Amino acid sequence: MLYYYKRPGDWVWRQLNTDSITAAAHGHRVGSDWRYRVEGDSTDRSLAELIEMERVARERVSHTRPTDSSLIAPDGTWGYITVMLCITALALLAVVPAQSGHSSDKLILVAFALIGMSYGVRKISAAKAWKRRHPPHQKA
């Protein structure tokens, strides 16, 4: 990250490019009485403030990672529901007779049911494929 610092008595800001301000402080490359600015921010900060900001940012990143991979897994539930609804619709369309002159309407409804069924089957197969690639962890 890019920081700018100014020592006491200096007139100009100098550039400091470091990955971790905490590591720079432990390596004695920065001073505690210097004033600092983060790139893109005009607020003067102390070294303690920057170290605290870095610690909070690191904690935020560690807390946002999901601990259980099943939380991000695709779910096949809606796929099963869609397939069952489409099968029901197809059965209903097969049982109910078509009115004369309206047989094309029945074909359109069959086409929609088949499209919906293919969507549901894709959802189910995606969930199964994800589960094959990411097996559950064995707890000892």
SULPEDA-V790081 format. One record per residue. N is the residue number from 1. RES is the residue in one letter. PSI is psi as a letter, one per 40 degrees, with the letter a starting at -180 (* if undefined). NEAR is the number of other C-alpha atoms within 12 Angstrom. Layout:
BEGIN
{{N RES PSI NEAR} {N RES PSI NEAR}}
END
This chain:
BEGIN
{{1 M i 18} {2 L h 18} {3 Y i 31} {4 Y h 30} {5 Y i 34} {6 K h 25} {7 R i 20} {8 P h 14} {9 G e 11} {10 D i 11} {11 W d 10} {12 V i 13} {13 W h 21} {14 R i 20} {15 Q h 18} {16 L h 21} {17 N h 18} {18 T i 19} {19 D d 13} {20 S h 25} {21 I d 34} {22 T d 25} {23 A d 17} {24 A d 21} {25 A d 21} {26 H d 14} {27 G e 12} {28 H f 12} {29 R e 18} {30 V i 31} {31 G i 21} {32 S d 24} {33 D e 18} {34 W i 26} {35 R i 29} {36 Y i 33} {37 R i 27} {38 V i 29} {39 E h 20} {40 G e 11} {41 D h 12} {42 S e 14} {43 T h 16} {44 D h 22} {45 R i 24} {46 S i 26} {47 L d 33} {48 A d 21} {49 E d 22} {50 L d 31} {51 I d 24} {52 E d 17} {53 M d 19} {54 E d 21} {55 R d 18} {56 V d 14} {57 A d 15} {58 R d 16} {59 E d 13} {60 R d 12} {61 V d 12} {62 S d 12} {63 H e 11} {64 T e 11} {65 R h 13} {66 P h 12} {67 T d 11} {68 D h 13} {69 S e 16} {70 S e 16} {71 L d 11} {72 I e 14} {73 A i 23} {74 P i 22} {75 D h 22} {76 G e 23} {77 T d 20} {78 W d 22} {79 G d 25} {80 Y d 23} {81 I d 20} {82 T d 26} {83 V d 26} {84 M d 22} {85 L d 22} {86 C d 27} {87 I d 24} {88 T d 19} {89 A d 24} {90 L d 25} {91 A d 17} {92 L d 17} {93 L d 24} {94 A d 17} {95 V d 11} {96 V h 12} {97 P i 14} {98 A i 16} {99 Q i 11} {100 S h 9} {101 G e 9} {102 H f 12} {103 S d 16} {104 S d 13} {105 D d 16} {106 K d 23} {107 L d 16} {108 I d 15} {109 L d 22} {110 V d 23} {111 A d 18} {112 F d 21} {113 A d 27} {114 L d 25} {115 I d 21} {116 G d 27} {117 M d 27} {118 S d 21} {119 Y d 24} {120 G d 27} {121 V d 25} {122 R d 23} {123 K d 25} {124 I d 25} {125 S d 21} {126 A d 21} {127 A d 24} {128 K d 20} {129 A d 17} {130 W d 20} {131 K d 20} {132 R d 13} {133 R d 12} {134 H g 17} {135 P i 14} {136 P i 14} {137 H h 11} {138 Q h 6} {139 K h 4} {140 A * 3}}
END
